[in-house]
Structures are given as C-alpha cells and as structure tokens.
C-alpha cells in the first residue's frame, strides 16, 4: 500500500467514512456485495468501466436515484490530506445521486488520490465543471444540543472502496 | 417577531440573558465544545503560518476589491450565471423578489446565509405571498419558533432538546420526542419533500473565486447541496468582500474555515459551483443568479476599520468571548453577535443605533488571538469606543467623572487631594446598597507612591 493510499484511508476513517481496500476489479464486486442487502433499491449510473463491470442484482436496480436506498458509483477522485472524496459533474454524473439515498458507496481508483487540495485544484485548469463536491464522511448535524446526528439531509453512511490496480 | 431585540437596549437584553439560567447553561456547553474542538483540530498544524497567509490574501483582496469583483463577474457570466449588483439591502431584496416573481416561484428553499438575515429577505418575500423554508436544521428550528439565530453556525443553540421536541409536536403535528436522532429524522422527512417541490433555492456563499467565477459553500448537513442543485433556479446572495482571487488561494481557506469553526478538518460537504448546467451534464441549476450585496461595505472599506472585512464568519471569536459565552447571541440585538459582530454592527447600523454593544467586550483579546485571518478585533473595538466618546454617546455620569479625572491628573495638588479624600470616602461608598462595582476595585493605598518616594 502506498503512503498516499494509507494516509487517505486513515483520514477518511477519521471522518467517519467506511473504507475498504481491494486488489483490482476482481475483488471489487465482492466488496460492493457486502454493503448491499436484499431490501435495497440500488442506483448505479453504469457510466464508467468499473461501474459497468459490477454485477448487481437486477431486481434491486432502479433508475430513479431519489427513490434508491443506496447509490453505488465511481467517483472522480480523492484528497488524502483530509480523507475527502471528490465528485464531479463532469461526464454527466448526477451528483444528487450521492446525496438523496441514505447510503453512498464510492468506488475510488487509487491512481486518482491527490495528496493536497493544491494538487487537486491544479489539475482543474480555468474551466471548471458546473459542480465539484468534496465529501468527507456522512451528512451530519449537531444543531440540537450539539448531539452529533448523522444522515440529516444526505447519506447517513459513506463507504469508500479503494481499488488498487 | 420574538427574539429580535434592539442593539440600543443591549444593557437590558444582557441583564435579562444573565438571569436566564437555561440559556447560560446551553451557551456554556456550546461554546466550551466549539472551543475544545477547535483547539484539538488546530493542534499539530503550522497555524501561525496558515493565518499569516490567509490574512495576506484577504488584505490583498480588500486592496483591489473593485478589480476582483469585475474579474469574478466576468468569469461567472462566461459560465452562464447572471451577476447582479445591489447597493443596499432594499436593492438586494428587490432583485431577489423580482427574479422569483417573474418566474412564478411560490415555494423557496433556503440554505443558511447570514447576509439574507442582514437584509431581512425572508420577511420581504413572505409578506408578498411566497413561502420560504429554511433547511439548515438549526435555522429551521428558529424559523418555525419565530425567532432569530443566536449563533451564526448553530442558530438554535439556545434551545434544549425538550423545547425542540415540544416545538415539533406543536408546529408539525408529530408525536413528542426529545431524542435528537428522532427529531432530526422528522426534519429530514419534512424537508425532503420541500426540496423536491421547491421552485427555487436561495443560498449564500462562503467564498466567491474570482479566477473561475465559482461559488464555494461549506455545509455539514447536505442542505446546501440540495438547495443549489435540486430546484431549477438558484439564487446566491453574498456580500462583496467574499472574494478569493484563485483556487490555489482558496486552498488556504479550505484548511482554515472548518477548523476554526468546529475543529473539523473539513465540513462534510464543500460544493464548488461554477455556472449553470452545461450540455451533457446532469447536475446544476438551469438558471443561476448571483446577487453581490454592498450594503455599506464600500463605505467600511474606505474607513479606519476596513480590516473587519477580512472576516470569514467562522465564529471562533464569539466562542472564546467571555461576554458572548454568558449572554448568547440575541442580546446584541443585531444580525452578527460576538466580537466581530460588535465591530460590524456599529459600522453597518451606525454609532447612534448600536453604540451600547461596544460594552459587550472585556477587551481581553481572546478573540484576536483565535481569529484565522488576524482581524485586529481589540484594536477595532477600542477605535470605535474612541469614536463613541467623540460622538457623545457615553453616559453622563461617565462623562462627568472623566472630565473631573482629567482635571485632577493635570494638577499634582488636586491629584494628591483626590488620593487623600478617596481613602476616607471609600469605606463610606462601599456601604452604599447595590453598589456592585466598587467592592471589586483595588482599595486606595495608605501611603501613596509619591509619598514613599519622597521618604515621607
């Protein structure tokens, strides 16, 4: 495991994300399957090679992410500095799919982990996609007596699967 | 509206707050927690270096603000946003109202924004028949309670779980619960429906990035993401000083803002929004309007207190302030409480409307010590206190005493006489019933410095 992957994983766990490391596409399917239950309504955009390679139970799949209980998708990248994943609207991804369901499973190729914010921002150039969302752990609030509660408007669970190539 | 007080009545408001023991215990828990989280979050980072850099970036922005605003507007327009400039609160309210009215919008979801509190946007839209729903949980709680936020990050911090439970039971018709998890679940269900049926979303922005025309929003709940991506129309309202030159500069603030606010390395969500939905994209509003509000900032920029405009609204200064920690946010009677709030309120509302809040500080300096962008808060509060004296907004007893004292210190004879007299008068004054100040002051000494030095 590289230092970058190790740092990212450690920090993401600190942010209360679930993190799994898998070796190649072969192990990815198994790691995703352990996060699913038969009652789930699964949304998967199936727009990238890793997403297309998944075998998800056909009867559980839904096209409507606002009615899904979990979204499984490959994300744009990650930032090791804070254990943050990066979602981008580039390529036609609906970012609301990672927001509306109560669980979000993010597939992250290890080659797309940046060390710092500066490293990530430097790759963007002058023309940004309409929406870049950096996600660190689940949706949370402490607005009632400062009691930490997860899943207020967004997912109550964020799982990141890091895929080593 | 309940909970909205006047800055001029600060002394009475503060006295009332001090007598409210449940408020005091809530404020103590909240500010202690935030302060501890912040300290823990800052440990092991080169904070002084980060703060110097951030302060430098903010000063650079203030020094060339008109140019940066032009650059931001040009770039935001290029990517599909429409940029509006509002000179004052009335102009800003008008722009937002007409944008909504012209599109037939009736229901509006809102993400937390202090400037929309400052310009009283909600009331303006509501009396014109629009439904405005605050979606940050704390903001939603104070909205349905008909109150104002008491903390800029945790607006409902003055309410305990039982009060929130009863409020939900009464206003939403749900079964009573005092479990924060259950109450949060209720808000999630109610507000989810509001997001999906809203005609427009209104948000603020923590920063606007000149080089790319982007807006940056930090949220923990995800409501900011909903408001800015689910409805077809997004209106962002922000004040002109929120500019950051480039994305590279922005990185400094990504590190500093959440750590200063809640001690988190980063908030759960950071959205960077650049223009409207482009061909082939499935995210982003169809229409984005950015309202840049001046409302007194250009005037402040020209004055001696311009450094207050470096403020990034993290709330660290209020969490450490010994006055704020006891009385909470409502007593200030202004949109912005705490040390940064004192300075900004006097500048925005005018000395004649706000001078009593200048007393809401012990000048201990804790605020300036934690400020991530090094706003010299004590210096600014002292400066404004001087201006208050010049403008004659001090109490007559204070003016009389200071005039007498001024006369005495200019004459060694009078001064000596005063010292002698005070030794005899002090024990008598201490016995005046209700005198709270005198017993806490150092007692006059028997032998004065001058007498000891001259060997008498």
Contacts between the chains, C-beta under 8 A, distances in Angstrom:
chain1	res1	chain2	res2	distance
A	11	B	265	7.1
A	14	B	265	7.5
A	15	B	265	7.2
A	15	B	266	7.6
A	15	B	268	7.9
A	66	B	196	7.0
A	81	B	265	7.8
A	82	B	265	4.4
A	82	B	266	4.5
A	83	B	265	7.6
A	84	B	266	5.7
A	84	B	270	7.9
A	89	B	277	7.9
A	89	B	281	5.0
A	89	B	282	7.1
A	89	B	283	3.8
A	89	B	284	6.1
A	90	B	281	7.7
A	91	B	280	7.9
A	92	B	280	5.3
A	92	B	281	5.9
A	92	B	282	5.2
A	93	B	282	6.4
A	93	B	283	6.8
A	94	B	282	4.0
A	94	B	283	5.6
A	95	B	225	7.4
A	95	B	229	6.3
A	95	B	283	4.3
A	96	B	225	7.7
A	96	B	226	7.9
A	96	B	229	5.6
A	96	B	230	6.4
A	96	B	283	6.8
A	99	B	222	5.7
A	99	B	225	5.3
A	99	B	226	6.9
A	99	B	229	7.8
A	116	B	251	7.3
A	117	B	250	8.0
A	117	B	251	4.0
A	117	B	254	5.3
A	117	B	255	7.4
A	118	B	248	6.0
A	118	B	251	4.9
A	121	B	247	4.1
A	121	B	248	6.1
A	121	B	250	7.2
A	121	B	251	6.1
A	122	B	248	7.3
A	124	B	212	8.0
A	124	B	247	6.6
A	126	B	211	7.3
A	126	B	212	6.6
A	127	B	79	7.8
A	127	B	212	7.9
A	128	B	79	7.7
A	128	B	212	5.3
A	128	B	214	6.0
A	128	B	272	6.9
A	128	B	274	4.1
A	129	B	274	7.0
A	129	B	278	7.8
A	129	B	281	7.2
A	130	B	79	7.9
A	130	B	273	7.0
A	130	B	274	5.8
A	130	B	275	5.9
A	130	B	276	6.8
A	130	B	277	5.6
A	130	B	278	5.8
A	130	B	281	5.5
A	130	B	283	6.1
A	130	B	284	3.7
A	131	B	228	8.0
A	131	B	229	6.6
A	131	B	271	6.5
A	131	B	272	7.3
A	131	B	273	5.8
A	131	B	274	7.5
A	131	B	283	4.7
A	131	B	284	5.4
A	132	B	271	7.4
A	132	B	272	4.3
A	132	B	274	7.8
A	133	B	225	6.4
A	133	B	269	6.1
A	133	B	270	7.0
A	133	B	271	5.0
A	133	B	272	7.5
A	134	B	266	6.8
A	134	B	269	7.1
A	134	B	270	4.2
A	134	B	271	8.0
A	134	B	272	7.7
A	135	B	268	6.8
A	135	B	269	6.0
A	136	B	264	7.6
A	136	B	265	7.2
A	136	B	266	4.6
A	136	B	267	7.1
A	136	B	268	5.6
A	136	B	269	7.7
A	136	B	270	8.0
A	137	B	268	5.7
A	138	B	268	6.8
A	139	B	220	7.1
A	139	B	221	5.7
A	139	B	222	4.2
A	139	B	268	5.8
A	139	B	269	7.6
A	140	B	220	5.1
A	140	B	221	7.0
A	140	B	268	5.5
A	141	B	137	4.9
A	141	B	138	7.7
A	141	B	184	6.2
A	141	B	220	6.1
A	141	B	221	4.9
A	142	B	154	6.9
A	142	B	220	7.9
A	142	B	262	7.9
A	143	B	136	7.3
A	143	B	137	4.1
A	143	B	138	3.5
A	143	B	141	6.9
A	143	B	154	5.9
A	143	B	155	7.4
A	143	B	156	5.7
A	143	B	157	7.8
A	144	B	137	7.2
A	144	B	138	8.0
A	144	B	141	7.6
A	144	B	156	7.2
A	144	B	159	7.8
A	144	B	161	5.5
A	144	B	164	5.4
A	144	B	180	4.2
A	144	B	183	5.9
A	144	B	184	6.9
A	145	B	26	7.6
A	145	B	29	7.6
A	145	B	160	5.9
A	145	B	161	5.1
A	145	B	180	6.4
A	146	B	29	6.6
A	146	B	30	5.9
A	146	B	33	5.3
A	146	B	154	7.2
A	146	B	157	7.4
A	147	B	161	7.5
A	147	B	180	4.1
A	147	B	181	7.9
A	149	B	180	5.3
A	149	B	181	5.3
A	149	B	184	4.4
A	151	B	184	7.6
A	151	B	188	7.0
A	152	B	137	5.8
A	152	B	184	5.3
A	152	B	187	6.9
A	152	B	188	5.8
A	152	B	220	8.0
A	152	B	221	4.3
A	152	B	222	6.8
A	152	B	223	7.6
A	153	B	135	7.2
A	153	B	188	6.3
A	153	B	191	6.7
A	153	B	192	7.4
A	153	B	195	7.8
A	153	B	221	4.9
A	153	B	222	3.8
A	153	B	223	4.7
A	153	B	225	7.8
A	153	B	226	5.8
A	154	B	221	7.0
A	154	B	222	2.9
A	154	B	225	6.8
A	154	B	268	7.3
A	154	B	269	7.1
A	155	B	222	7.9
